[in-house]
Amino acid sequence: MSEAHVKFGYTGTALPDNAEVVVLLATAPTSGSGAGVIAYPAHAGNQFQNMKIRRIVVGLINSQAGTLKEYISADRGANWTQISSTAVAAIAANSQNIYDFFVEHYTDWKLTWTNGATIQATFSPNIVGTGQRVIAN
């Protein structure tokens, strides 16, 4: 049986401004905005289960530092609870930062980028949902 692999397009700001927050991916509307939301505005049910997604893998090409924040919601996006925050350094030439999130057990989940103090000269998030599970060593 093949696993699901879904590439998500980023719909936020092309080059985030200083301290700007952008939604990279969400399964429910956030602050009345559909930016980055899977199946918005016809949001219904657990989108990760519907698409058989267990993990989200994010490759970031970012010229300036920022922060990735992960949130969950128990009420379809009316309220979000932050569950992680990861400082992200600017990348070296010809490389990218890679992050892996286990999302299978969340009904609603979102990932945001909070830009640092400097406007990005390069910002390219590559987001893939996969049905593969992480295998412990």
N, CA, C and O atoms as a MOPAC input file, in Angstrom:
PM7 MOZYME 1SCF
protein

 N      0.83500 1    -1.17300 1     0.00000 1
 C      0.00000 1     0.00000 1     0.00000 1
 C      0.88600 1     1.24500 1     0.00000 1
 O      1.79100 1     1.36300 1     0.82600 1
 N      0.63300 1     2.15400 1    -0.90600 1
 C      1.44500 1     3.36100 1    -0.95400 1
 C      0.94900 1     4.36900 1     0.07400 1
 O     -0.23500 1     4.39900 1     0.40900 1
 N      1.85600 1     5.18600 1     0.56500 1
 C      1.53100 1     6.20700 1     1.55200 1
 C      1.14500 1     7.49800 1     0.84200 1
 O      1.60000 1     7.76300 1    -0.27100 1
 N      0.31000 1     8.29200 1     1.48700 1
 C     -0.08700 1     9.58900 1     0.93800 1
 C      1.08200 1    10.56500 1     1.00400 1
 O      1.82200 1    10.59600 1     1.98800 1
 N      1.24000 1    11.35000 1    -0.03500 1
 C      2.20700 1    12.44300 1    -0.06000 1
 C      1.50000 1    13.61800 1    -0.71500 1
 O      1.06700 1    13.52800 1    -1.86400 1
 N      1.38600 1    14.71400 1     0.01500 1
 C      0.67500 1    15.88400 1    -0.48100 1
 C      1.58200 1    17.09600 1    -0.33600 1
 O      2.06400 1    17.38400 1     0.75900 1
 N      1.81600 1    17.80700 1    -1.43100 1
 C      2.58600 1    19.05400 1    -1.36500 1
 C      1.60600 1    20.20200 1    -1.21200 1
 O      0.67100 1    20.34800 1    -1.99900 1
 N      1.83200 1    21.01800 1    -0.18800 1
 C      0.97500 1    22.16800 1     0.07600 1
 C      1.65200 1    23.42800 1    -0.42200 1
 O      2.84800 1    23.62400 1    -0.20300 1
 N      0.89700 1    24.28000 1    -1.08800 1
 C      1.42600 1    25.55400 1    -1.55000 1
 C      1.34400 1    26.59500 1    -0.43800 1
 O      0.38100 1    26.62600 1     0.32800 1
 N      2.34100 1    27.42600 1    -0.36200 1
 C      2.36200 1    28.52600 1     0.60300 1
 C      1.65900 1    29.72500 1    -0.01600 1
 O      1.98700 1    30.11900 1    -1.13500 1
 N      0.69000 1    30.31600 1     0.69900 1
 C     -0.09200 1    31.42500 1     0.14700 1
 C      0.11100 1    32.73200 1     0.89600 1
 O     -0.60100 1    33.70600 1     0.65000 1
 N      1.07400 1    32.76200 1     1.80500 1
 C      1.29300 1    33.97600 1     2.60800 1
 C      2.18500 1    34.98400 1     1.91200 1
 O      2.39400 1    34.92600 1     0.70000 1
 N      2.70900 1    35.91300 1     2.70400 1
 C      3.56800 1    36.98400 1     2.21700 1
 C      4.80800 1    36.42200 1     1.53900 1
 O      5.45400 1    35.51700 1     2.06900 1
 N      5.14000 1    36.95300 1     0.37100 1
 C      6.30600 1    36.46200 1    -0.37300 1
 C      7.60000 1    36.66100 1     0.41900 1
 O      8.41600 1    35.74400 1     0.52200 1
 N      7.78400 1    37.85300 1     0.97400 1
 C      8.96500 1    38.14700 1     1.78600 1
 C      8.49800 1    38.78600 1     3.09000 1
 O      8.28700 1    39.99800 1     3.14200 1
 N      8.33300 1    37.98300 1     4.14800 1
 C      7.81400 1    38.52400 1     5.40900 1
 C      8.63000 1    39.69800 1     5.93600 1
 O      9.86000 1    39.69200 1     5.89800 1
 N      7.91400 1    40.70400 1     6.42900 1
 C      8.48800 1    41.92100 1     6.98500 1
 C      9.00400 1    41.64100 1     8.39500 1
 O      8.80200 1    40.54900 1     8.92700 1
 N      9.67300 1    42.63000 1     9.00200 1
 C     10.19400 1    42.42700 1    10.35000 1
 C      9.05300 1    42.17900 1    11.33300 1
 O      8.09200 1    42.94500 1    11.39100 1
 N      9.17100 1    41.11200 1    12.09300 1
 C      8.22500 1    40.66300 1    13.12300 1
 C      6.86000 1    40.25200 1    12.57100 1
 O      5.92900 1    40.06100 1    13.35300 1
 N      6.70900 1    40.10900 1    11.25500 1
 C      5.43400 1    39.68000 1    10.67200 1
 C      5.18800 1    38.20400 1    10.96300 1
 O      6.11200 1    37.39200 1    10.92300 1
 N      3.92800 1    37.86400 1    11.25900 1
 C      3.52100 1    36.48200 1    11.48600 1
 C      2.72700 1    36.01600 1    10.27600 1
 O      1.76400 1    36.66700 1     9.87200 1
 N      3.13300 1    34.87900 1     9.69300 1
 C      2.39800 1    34.32100 1     8.55600 1
 C      2.03100 1    32.87300 1     8.86200 1
 O      2.79400 1    32.15200 1     9.50500 1
 N      0.85200 1    32.45400 1     8.39300 1
 C      0.41700 1    31.07300 1     8.55400 1
 C      1.00900 1    30.26000 1     7.41200 1
 O      0.75500 1    30.54700 1     6.24200 1
 N      1.80000 1    29.24500 1     7.75300 1
 C      2.35300 1    28.36200 1     6.73000 1
 C      1.34200 1    27.30400 1     6.33100 1
 O      1.18600 1    27.00600 1     5.14700 1
 N      0.64600 1    26.72600 1     7.32600 1
 C     -0.34800 1    25.68600 1     7.06600 1
 C     -1.28200 1    25.59800 1     8.26200 1
 O     -0.84600 1    25.70900 1     9.40800 1
 N     -2.57000 1    25.39800 1     7.99300 1
 C     -3.56100 1    25.24100 1     9.06600 1
 C     -4.69200 1    24.36600 1     8.56700 1
 O     -4.96400 1    24.31100 1     7.36800 1
 N     -5.35400 1    23.68000 1     9.49300 1
 C     -6.49700 1    22.83000 1     9.12400 1
 C     -7.82300 1    23.49300 1     9.45700 1
 O     -8.87800 1    22.90100 1     9.22900 1
 N     -7.79400 1    24.71100 1     9.99500 1
 C     -9.01100 1    25.47300 1    10.28700 1
 C     -8.67700 1    26.94500 1    10.13800 1
 O     -7.51600 1    27.32900 1    10.28100 1
 N     -9.66800 1    27.77800 1     9.85400 1
 C     -9.41600 1    29.21700 1     9.71800 1
 C     -8.80600 1    29.80200 1    10.97900 1
 O     -9.09000 1    29.35400 1    12.09000 1
 N     -7.97700 1    30.79100 1    10.79600 1
 C     -7.32000 1    31.45500 1    11.90400 1
 C     -7.56300 1    32.95400 1    11.78100 1
 O     -7.22700 1    33.54900 1    10.75600 1
 N     -8.13100 1    33.56500 1    12.79200 1
 C     -8.43600 1    34.99600 1    12.80800 1
 C     -9.27700 1    35.41900 1    11.60600 1
 O     -9.09100 1    36.51400 1    11.07400 1
 N    -10.19100 1    34.56800 1    11.18100 1
 C    -11.07100 1    34.91000 1    10.06900 1
 C    -10.40600 1    34.86400 1     8.70600 1
 O    -11.02300 1    35.23300 1     7.70600 1
 N     -9.16200 1    34.42000 1     8.64900 1
 C     -8.43100 1    34.38500 1     7.39100 1
 C     -8.32200 1    32.96700 1     6.86900 1
 O     -8.16500 1    32.02300 1     7.64300 1
 N     -8.40400 1    32.81800 1     5.55900 1
 C     -8.23300 1    31.51400 1     4.94100 1
 C     -6.81200 1    31.25900 1     4.50200 1
 O     -6.54500 1    30.22100 1     3.89600 1
 N     -5.87400 1    32.17100 1     4.78300 1
 C     -4.48300 1    32.00900 1     4.34200 1
 C     -3.88200 1    30.73300 1     4.90200 1
 O     -3.87400 1    30.52400 1     6.11500 1
 N     -3.38200 1    29.88800 1     4.02900 1
 C     -2.70600 1    28.66500 1     4.43400 1
 C     -3.61300 1    27.54800 1     4.89300 1
 O     -3.12200 1    26.49700 1     5.30600 1
 N     -4.95000 1    27.74100 1     4.83300 1
 C     -5.86500 1    26.75600 1     5.39000 1
 C     -6.23900 1    25.70100 1     4.35400 1
 O     -6.63100 1    26.02900 1     3.23500 1
 N     -6.11200 1    24.43400 1     4.73800 1
 C     -6.50000 1    23.31600 1     3.89100 1
 C     -8.02300 1    23.30600 1     3.76500 1
 O     -8.72400 1    23.35300 1     4.77600 1
 N     -8.53500 1    23.24700 1     2.55600 1
 C     -9.97000 1    23.09700 1     2.26900 1
 C    -10.83000 1    24.25700 1     2.75300 1
 O    -12.03200 1    24.07700 1     2.94600 1
 N    -10.26100 1    25.43400 1     2.95400 1
 C    -11.03400 1    26.60800 1     3.35000 1
 C    -11.75900 1    27.15200 1     2.12500 1
 O    -11.13400 1    27.16800 1     1.06500 1
 N    -13.01300 1    27.60100 1     2.16000 1
 C    -13.84300 1    27.78400 1     3.34200 1
 C    -14.70500 1    26.57700 1     3.67500 1
 O    -15.45900 1    26.61900 1     4.64700 1
 N    -14.61900 1    25.52000 1     2.91200 1
 C    -15.48000 1    24.35600 1     3.15500 1
 C    -14.83600 1    23.40600 1     4.15800 1
 O    -14.81100 1    22.19500 1     3.93700 1
 N    -14.31900 1    23.94200 1     5.25300 1
 C    -13.63200 1    23.13400 1     6.25000 1
 C    -14.61000 1    22.19600 1     6.95200 1
 O    -15.60400 1    22.63800 1     7.52900 1
 N    -14.32300 1    20.92400 1     6.89800 1
 C    -15.17500 1    19.94900 1     7.58200 1
 C    -14.34700 1    18.73400 1     7.95500 1
 O    -13.73200 1    18.10700 1     7.09300 1
 N    -14.33000 1    18.40500 1     9.22100 1
 C    -13.65600 1    17.18200 1     9.66200 1
 C    -12.15600 1    17.32700 1     9.78900 1
 O    -11.59000 1    18.38800 1     9.52600 1
 N    -11.53500 1    16.25800 1    10.19200 1
 C    -10.09700 1    16.20900 1    10.39000 1
 C     -9.41100 1    16.03900 1     9.03300 1
 O     -9.41500 1    14.94700 1     8.46300 1
 N     -8.82900 1    17.10900 1     8.52400 1
 C     -8.21600 1    17.07300 1     7.19400 1
 C     -7.02200 1    16.13200 1     7.13400 1
 O     -6.79100 1    15.52000 1     6.09100 1
 N     -6.25500 1    15.99300 1     8.20700 1
 C     -5.12700 1    15.06100 1     8.18800 1
 C     -5.61100 1    13.62500 1     8.06100 1
 O     -5.03900 1    12.84500 1     7.29900 1
 N     -6.66700 1    13.26200 1     8.80500 1
 C     -7.22200 1    11.91700 1     8.67900 1
 C     -7.82400 1    11.71000 1     7.29400 1
 O     -7.63800 1    10.65700 1     6.68300 1
 N     -8.54700 1    12.71900 1     6.79800 1
 C     -9.15600 1    12.60200 1     5.47000 1
 C     -8.11800 1    12.35600 1     4.38600 1
 O     -8.37800 1    11.61000 1     3.44200 1
 N     -6.95000 1    12.97000 1     4.50500 1
 C     -5.90300 1    12.83800 1     3.49900 1
 C     -4.85700 1    11.78400 1     3.86800 1
 O     -3.87100 1    11.60300 1     3.15300 1
 N     -5.07900 1    11.08400 1     5.00000 1
 C     -4.16000 1    10.05500 1     5.49400 1
 C     -2.75100 1    10.60300 1     5.74700 1
 O     -1.75100 1     9.95800 1     5.43200 1
 N     -2.69900 1    11.79600 1     6.31800 1
 C     -1.41500 1    12.44400 1     6.62800 1
 C     -1.07300 1    12.21300 1     8.08900 1
 O     -1.89600 1    12.43600 1     8.97600 1
 N      0.15200 1    11.76200 1     8.32700 1
 C      0.63300 1    11.51800 1     9.68900 1
 C      1.70200 1    12.51900 1    10.10800 1
 O      1.83700 1    12.83600 1    11.28900 1
 N      2.46200 1    13.01500 1     9.12900 1
 C      3.55500 1    13.94800 1     9.41200 1
 C      3.53400 1    15.09100 1     8.40600 1
 O      3.12000 1    14.92600 1     7.25900 1
 N      3.98700 1    16.24500 1     8.86200 1
 C      4.22600 1    17.38900 1     7.98600 1
 C      5.72800 1    17.65000 1     8.02100 1
 O      6.32200 1    17.79700 1     9.08900 1
 N      6.32900 1    17.70400 1     6.83700 1
 C      7.75500 1    18.00300 1     6.71600 1
 C      7.87600 1    19.35900 1     6.02400 1
 O      7.30800 1    19.57600 1     4.95400 1
 N      8.62500 1    20.26600 1     6.65100 1
 C      8.78800 1    21.61900 1     6.12500 1
 C     10.25700 1    21.85500 1     5.82100 1
 O     11.11900 1    21.68000 1     6.68300 1
 N     10.53100 1    22.25400 1     4.58800 1
 C     11.86200 1    22.70200 1     4.18800 1
 C     11.80300 1    24.20900 1     4.02400 1
 O     11.01000 1    24.71100 1     3.22800 1
 N     12.62900 1    24.93700 1     4.76100 1
 C     12.60700 1    26.40600 1     4.71800 1
 C     13.89800 1    26.94800 1     4.13100 1
 O     14.99300 1    26.62200 1     4.58800 1
 N     13.75200 1    27.77400 1     3.11900 1
 C     14.87500 1    28.54900 1     2.60600 1
 C     14.60000 1    29.97600 1     3.06900 1
 O     13.71400 1    30.64700 1     2.53900 1
 N     15.35400 1    30.43200 1     4.05100 1
 C     15.12300 1    31.74000 1     4.67000 1
 C     16.43800 1    32.46200 1     4.87600 1
 O     17.36200 1    31.93000 1     5.49200 1
 N     16.51700 1    33.68400 1     4.35400 1
 C     17.76100 1    34.45100 1     4.44000 1
 C     17.96800 1    35.11600 1     5.79000 1
 O     19.08100 1    35.51800 1     6.12600 1
 N     16.88400 1    35.23300 1     6.57200 1
 C     16.96000 1    35.85500 1     7.89800 1
 C     16.31700 1    34.93500 1     8.93200 1
 O     15.51700 1    34.06300 1     8.59100 1
 N     16.67300 1    35.13700 1    10.18700 1
 C     16.16400 1    34.29900 1    11.28100 1
 C     14.67700 1    34.54900 1    11.53400 1
 O     14.12100 1    35.57700 1    11.14900 1
 N     14.06200 1    33.58100 1    12.19000 1
 C     12.65600 1    33.68900 1    12.57100 1
 C     12.29900 1    32.57200 1    13.53100 1
 O     13.17900 1    31.90300 1    14.07400 1
 N     10.99400 1    32.36900 1    13.74200 1
 C     10.52500 1    31.35600 1    14.67900 1
 C      9.34900 1    30.59900 1    14.08700 1
 O      8.41100 1    31.20600 1    13.57000 1
 N      9.39600 1    29.27500 1    14.16200 1
 C      8.26400 1    28.43000 1    13.80400 1
 C      7.47600 1    28.15000 1    15.07700 1
 O      8.05100 1    27.79500 1    16.10600 1
 N      6.15200 1    28.31200 1    15.00500 1
 C      5.30100 1    28.01700 1    16.15200 1
 C      4.20900 1    27.06100 1    15.71400 1
 O      3.58500 1    27.23500 1    14.66800 1
 N      3.99400 1    26.04600 1    16.54000 1
 C      3.01300 1    24.99300 1    16.27200 1
 C      1.86100 1    25.15500 1    17.25800 1
 O      2.07600 1    25.35800 1    18.45300 1
 N      0.61300 1    25.05900 1    16.73400 1
 C     -0.58400 1    25.24400 1    17.54700 1
 C     -1.57500 1    24.10800 1    17.29400 1
 O     -1.56500 1    23.47800 1    16.23600 1
 N     -2.43600 1    23.86100 1    18.29500 1
 C     -3.57000 1    22.95000 1    18.12400 1
 C     -4.84100 1    23.67400 1    18.56300 1
 O     -4.79500 1    24.63500 1    19.33100 1
 N     -5.97600 1    23.19000 1    18.05600 1
 C     -7.26200 1    23.77800 1    18.41700 1
 C     -8.26200 1    22.66200 1    18.69000 1
 O     -8.31400 1    21.66800 1    17.96600 1
 N     -9.05000 1    22.83800 1    19.74100 1
 C    -10.10300 1    21.87500 1    20.07900 1
 C    -11.47700 1    22.36500 1    19.63600 1
 O    -12.47100 1    21.65700 1    19.79200 1
 N    -11.53300 1    23.59000 1    19.07700 1
 C    -12.83000 1    24.16000 1    18.71200 1
 C    -12.83600 1    24.73400 1    17.29200 1
 O    -13.37100 1    25.81600 1    17.05100 1
 N    -12.24200 1    24.00100 1    16.37100 1
 C    -12.24600 1    24.34500 1    14.94700 1
 C    -11.62200 1    25.69800 1    14.64100 1
 O    -12.06600 1    26.39600 1    13.72900 1
 N    -10.59900 1    26.07300 1    15.39400 1
 C     -9.86100 1    27.28500 1    15.09500 1
 C    -10.34900 1    28.54000 1    15.79200 1
 O     -9.79100 1    29.61500 1    15.57200 1
 N    -11.37700 1    28.43500 1    16.63100 1
 C    -11.82700 1    29.61800 1    17.37700 1
 C    -10.75000 1    30.04200 1    18.37900 1
 O    -10.55300 1    31.23300 1    18.62100 1
 N    -10.05500 1    29.05700 1    18.96200 1
 C     -8.96600 1    29.30400 1    19.90100 1
 C     -7.82600 1    28.35300 1    19.57900 1
 O     -8.05000 1    27.17500 1    19.30000 1
 N     -6.61700 1    28.86300 1    19.61900 1
 C     -5.43100 1    28.05500 1    19.33600 1
 C     -4.52700 1    28.02300 1    20.55800 1
 O     -4.34300 1    29.04000 1    21.22700 1
 N     -3.95500 1    26.83700 1    20.85400 1
 C     -3.02100 1    26.66200 1    21.96100 1
 C     -1.64900 1    26.34200 1    21.37800 1
 O     -1.49100 1    25.37200 1    20.63700 1
 N     -0.66800 1    27.15800 1    21.71600 1
 C      0.68900 1    26.92400 1    21.21700 1
 C      1.29100 1    25.72100 1    21.91700 1
 O      1.24200 1    25.62600 1    23.14300 1
 N      1.86500 1    24.78900 1    21.13900 1
 C      2.47200 1    23.59500 1    21.73300 1
 C      3.97900 1    23.50900 1    21.49100 1
 O      4.65400 1    22.69500 1    22.12000 1
 N      4.51900 1    24.33800 1    20.58900 1
 C      5.96700 1    24.37200 1    20.41900 1
 C      6.39400 1    25.67100 1    19.76600 1
 O      5.61400 1    26.34000 1    19.08800 1
 N      7.65700 1    26.00900 1    19.99200 1
 C      8.27600 1    27.18700 1    19.39200 1
 C      9.72300 1    26.82900 1    19.08400 1
 O     10.45800 1    26.36800 1    19.95800 1
 N     10.12600 1    27.04600 1    17.83600 1
 C     11.47200 1    26.67100 1    17.41500 1
 C     12.15800 1    27.85200 1    16.74600 1
 O     11.68200 1    28.35500 1    15.72800 1
 N     13.27400 1    28.29700 1    17.31500 1
 C     14.07000 1    29.36100 1    16.69600 1
 C     14.74000 1    28.80100 1    15.44900 1
 O     15.30100 1    27.70600 1    15.47100 1
 N     14.67500 1    29.56600 1    14.36000 1
 C     15.22500 1    29.12900 1    13.07900 1
 C     16.28800 1    30.13300 1    12.64100 1
 O     16.00500 1    31.32200 1    12.49400 1
 N     17.49800 1    29.65400 1    12.43800 1
 C     18.57900 1    30.51500 1    11.97800 1
 C     18.47600 1    30.74200 1    10.47500 1
 O     17.84100 1    29.96500 1     9.76200 1
 N     19.09800 1    31.79900 1    10.00900 1
 C     19.19700 1    32.02200 1     8.56700 1
 C     20.00600 1    30.87900 1     7.97400 1
 O     20.91800 1    30.36000 1     8.61700 1
 N     19.67400 1    30.48800 1     6.75100 1
 C     20.35400 1    29.36100 1     6.12900 1
 C     21.69200 1    29.76700 1     5.52800 1
 O     21.92900 1    30.93300 1     5.21100 1
 N     22.55200 1    28.77700 1     5.38200 1
 C     23.78900 1    28.97400 1     4.64000 1
 C     23.46500 1    28.88600 1     3.14900 1
 O     22.40400 1    28.39000 1     2.76900 1
 N     24.35800 1    29.35500 1     2.32900 1
 C     24.14200 1    29.30100 1     0.87700 1
 C     23.90300 1    27.87100 1     0.42300 1
 O     24.54900 1    26.94300 1     0.90900 1
 N     22.97800 1    27.69500 1    -0.50300 1
 C     22.67000 1    26.39400 1    -1.11600 1
 C     22.22600 1    25.33200 1    -0.12000 1
 O     22.58100 1    24.16200 1    -0.25900 1
 N     21.45100 1    25.73200 1     0.88300 1
 C     20.93900 1    24.75900 1     1.85000 1
 C     19.53900 1    25.17400 1     2.28700 1
 O     19.00600 1    26.18500 1     1.82900 1
 N     18.94900 1    24.37400 1     3.18100 1
 C     17.65000 1    24.70100 1     3.73800 1
 C     17.53200 1    24.11400 1     5.13800 1
 O     18.23100 1    23.16200 1     5.48400 1
 N     16.64600 1    24.68700 1     5.93200 1
 C     16.31600 1    24.14600 1     7.24400 1
 C     15.17700 1    23.15100 1     7.05700 1
 O     14.22200 1    23.43600 1     6.33400 1
 N     15.26500 1    21.97900 1     7.70300 1
 C     14.24100 1    20.93600 1     7.58600 1
 C     13.62900 1    20.69200 1     8.96500 1
 O     14.34000 1    20.54500 1     9.95900 1
 N     12.28100 1    20.65100 1     9.00400 1
 C     11.55600 1    20.40200 1    10.24200 1
 C     10.49000 1    19.35200 1     9.99700 1
 O      9.86400 1    19.32800 1     8.93700 1
 N     10.28200 1    18.48200 1    10.98000 1
 C      9.37000 1    17.34700 1    10.86500 1
 C      8.37700 1    17.40600 1    12.03500 1
 O      8.78300 1    17.45200 1    13.19600 1
 N      7.06600 1    17.40500 1    11.72000 1
 C      6.03100 1    17.51100 1    12.74000 1
 C      5.11200 1    16.28900 1    12.67300 1
 O      4.62600 1    15.93000 1    11.60100 1
 N      4.87800 1    15.65500 1    13.82000 1
 C      3.96300 1    14.52400 1    13.92200 1
 C      2.57400 1    15.08300 1    14.20500 1
 O      2.34300 1    15.63300 1    15.28200 1
 N      1.63400 1    14.95100 1    13.25100 1
 C      0.33300 1    15.62000 1    13.34400 1
 C     -0.86100 1    14.67300 1    13.31700 1
 O     -2.00500 1    15.11500 1    13.42300 1
 N     -0.61100 1    13.40400 1    13.18000 1
 C     -1.66800 1    12.41100 1    12.98200 1
 C     -2.78100 1    12.49900 1    14.03100 1
 O     -3.95100 1    12.30500 1    13.70000 1
 N     -2.44600 1    12.77800 1    15.24900 1
 C     -3.41200 1    12.73300 1    16.34300 1
 C     -4.13100 1    14.06500 1    16.59800 1
 O     -4.91700 1    14.15600 1    17.54100 1
 N     -3.88600 1    15.09200 1    15.78700 1
 C     -4.53800 1    16.38800 1    15.98600 1
 C     -5.72200 1    16.55800 1    15.04400 1
 O     -5.63400 1    16.23300 1    13.86000 1
 N     -6.82500 1    17.06600 1    15.57300 1
 C     -7.97100 1    17.39400 1    14.72900 1
 C     -7.68100 1    18.67000 1    13.95700 1
 O     -7.83600 1    18.70500 1    12.73600 1
 N     -7.25900 1    19.72400 1    14.65800 1
 C     -6.88100 1    20.97200 1    14.00200 1
 C     -5.51300 1    21.40700 1    14.47300 1
 O     -5.21400 1    21.40500 1    15.66800 1
 N     -4.68400 1    21.78100 1    13.50500 1
 C     -3.26700 1    22.09800 1    13.73500 1
 C     -2.88000 1    23.23300 1    12.81300 1
 O     -3.36900 1    23.32600 1    11.68700 1
 N     -1.99800 1    24.09900 1    13.29400 1
 C     -1.44900 1    25.12100 1    12.39600 1
 C      0.01400 1    25.37100 1    12.72000 1
 O      0.48300 1    25.13700 1    13.83300 1
 N      0.71000 1    25.85400 1    11.71000 1
 C      2.12100 1    26.18400 1    11.82200 1
 C      2.30200 1    27.60600 1    11.31900 1
 O      1.89000 1    27.93900 1    10.20800 1
 N      2.92800 1    28.45100 1    12.15500 1
 C      3.17400 1    29.82700 1    11.75300 1
 C      4.66600 1    30.12400 1    11.71900 1
 O      5.46800 1    29.45300 1    12.36800 1
 N      5.01300 1    31.13300 1    10.95600 1
 C      6.36500 1    31.68000 1    10.90600 1
 C      6.28900 1    33.10200 1    11.43800 1
 O      5.51700 1    33.91700 1    10.93300 1
 N      7.09300 1    33.40500 1    12.46400 1
 C      7.23000 1    34.77600 1    12.95200 1
 C      8.59000 1    35.26000 1    12.49800 1
 O      9.62200 1    34.73500 1    12.91500 1
 N      8.58300 1    36.27000 1    11.63600 1
 C      9.83400 1    36.76200 1    11.08800 1
 C     10.63500 1    37.49300 1    12.16000 1
 O     10.06900 1    38.06300 1    13.09300 1
 N     11.92400 1    37.46900 1    12.01900 1
 C     12.80200 1    38.18700 1    12.93900 1
 C     12.76900 1    39.68400 1    12.66700 1
 O     11.80500 1    40.19400 1    12.09600 1
 N     13.81700 1    40.38500 1    13.07300 1
 C     13.85900 1    41.83700 1    12.98400 1
 C     14.18900 1    42.35600 1    11.58200 1
 O     14.11000 1    43.56000 1    11.33700 1
 N     14.55600 1    41.46700 1    10.67000 1
 C     14.97100 1    41.88700 1     9.32800 1
 C     14.08200 1    41.25700 1     8.27200 1
 O     13.76200 1    40.07100 1     8.34800 1
 N     13.68500 1    42.05000 1     7.28900 1
 C     12.87700 1    41.55300 1     6.17000 1
 C     13.65700 1    40.44700 1     5.44700 1
 O     14.87000 1    40.54700 1     5.26700 1
 N     12.94400 1    39.39900 1     5.03800 1
 C     13.56500 1    38.30700 1     4.29500 1
 C     13.95100 1    38.78100 1     2.88500 1
 O     13.18100 1    39.48200 1     2.23000 1
 N     15.13400 1    38.39600 1     2.43300 1
 C     15.51600 1    38.61800 1     1.03300 1
 C     15.12500 1    37.39000 1     0.22000 1
 O     14.82200 1    37.48200 1    -0.97000 1
 N     15.13800 1    36.23000 1     0.89100 1
 C     14.71500 1    34.96000 1     0.29500 1
 C     13.84200 1    34.24400 1     1.31200 1
 O     14.22300 1    34.09400 1     2.47300 1
 N     12.65500 1    33.79800 1     0.86800 1
 C     11.76800 1    33.04700 1     1.76100 1
 C     10.98400 1    32.06600 1     0.91500 1
 O     10.13700 1    32.45300 1     0.11000 1
 N     11.27900 1    30.78600 1     1.10800 1
 C     10.61900 1    29.75200 1     0.31700 1
 C     10.32300 1    28.54400 1     1.20300 1
 O     11.19500 1    27.69700 1     1.40000 1
 N      9.09400 1    28.45400 1     1.74200 1
 C      8.72200 1    27.26400 1     2.50400 1
 C      8.20900 1    26.17100 1     1.56500 1
 O      7.35800 1    26.42600 1     0.71300 1
 N      8.72200 1    24.98200 1     1.72200 1
 C      8.27700 1    23.81600 1     0.97000 1
 C      7.64700 1    22.86100 1     1.97100 1
 O      8.32500 1    22.36100 1     2.86800 1
 N      6.33700 1    22.60300 1     1.82000 1
 C      5.57100 1    21.88400 1     2.83600 1
 C      4.97100 1    20.62300 1     2.21900 1
 O      4.26900 1    20.68200 1     1.21000 1
 N      5.26300 1    19.48000 1     2.84800 1
 C      4.76700 1    18.20200 1     2.35200 1
 C      4.11600 1    17.44000 1     3.50000 1
 O      4.67900 1    17.33700 1     4.59000 1
 N      2.93400 1    16.91100 1     3.24400 1
 C      2.27400 1    16.01100 1     4.17500 1
 C      2.52400 1    14.58200 1     3.71100 1
 O      2.44900 1    14.28900 1     2.51700 1
 N      2.81700 1    13.70900 1     4.63900 1
 C      3.09700 1    12.32500 1     4.27900 1
 C      2.36200 1    11.36700 1     5.20900 1
 O      2.10600 1    11.68000 1     6.37200 1
 N      2.03400 1    10.21600 1     4.68600 1
 C      1.39500 1     9.16700 1     5.47100 1
 C      2.41500 1     8.28300 1     6.17200 1
 O      2.03400 1     7.40200 1     6.94200 1
 N      3.69700 1     8.49700 1     5.92400 1
 C      4.73400 1     7.68700 1     6.56300 1
 C      4.87300 1     8.06800 1     8.02900 1
 O      4.78500 1     9.23800 1     8.40300 1
 N      5.09000 1     7.05400 1     8.83600 1
 C      5.33600 1     7.28900 1    10.26300 1
 C      6.83500 1     7.34600 1    10.51200 1
 O      7.62800 1     6.75600 1     9.77800 1
 N      7.20000 1     8.06000 1    11.54900 1
 C      8.59100 1     8.08200 1    11.97600 1
 C      8.89300 1     6.73700 1    12.63500 1
 O      8.10600 1     6.24300 1    13.44200 1
 N     10.02300 1     6.15600 1    12.28900 1
 C     10.41600 1     4.87600 1    12.88600 1
 C     11.48900 1     5.13500 1    13.91800 1
 O     12.55200 1     5.67100 1    13.60400 1
 N     11.20600 1     4.74700 1    15.16500 1
 C     12.17700 1     4.96100 1    16.25100 1
 C     13.35600 1     4.03100 1    16.07300 1
 O     13.20900 1     2.90300 1    15.60200 1
 N     14.54100 1     4.52000 1    16.45900 1
 C     15.75800 1     3.69800 1    16.37900 1
 C     15.84900 1     2.77600 1    17.56300 1
 O     16.80300 1     2.00600 1    17.67300 1

